[in-house]
Amino acid sequence: MKNFKQLMLLVGAVAVMPAQAADWTLRFDGVGPLKVGMRFDTVNKLLHEHMQRVPKAERPRADCFQVEPSSQPGVLLMFVKDQLRRVDVMEEGIPSDRGIALGDPADKITHAYGEAAKATPGQLTVKAGSDQYAIRFEVSEGKIDAMYSGEWTEVQRQEGCQ
């Protein structure tokens, strides 16, 4: 009985561990514990953060802003109408769900996604979920410089909320 109680305490402790300990892998529909469509306040609670919304007067678009969680430097979260719509990975350390990471050679994208990876100058994009979601890889000098995932319409934007 004592071992069972200890096991239950351990299971409970793991269940309430902060999201920082989660597997931060970039997916078509989010990153780590975050999923596209989550509300700003939900993301804040899940990450145990105190992120603030960018004041509307300082936004390029009134309905859109981006924030960087302190627990995941190099990740930008784009919110449109207060819902998570896109995740930008700007620093090394967070791979895609197919093991692609910043600094990798660009041909790793075509090996991982095959014909689904559509090339345009300086980038490769892969759509998923009946074209609802996408991951866009920015490429420079044959290497991956940045990754963007989320809703197709937001992933297409070259300059964040602009």
Buried (B, 14 or more C-beta within 10 A) or exposed (E): EEEEEEEEEEEEEEEEEEBBEBEBBBBBBBBBBBBBEBEBEBBBEBBEBEBEEBEEEEBEEEEBBBBBBEBBEBBBBBBBEBBBBBBBBBEEEBBBBBEBBBEBEBEBBBEBBEEEBEEEEEBBBBBBEEEBBBBBBBBEEEEBBBBBBBBBEBBEBEEBBE
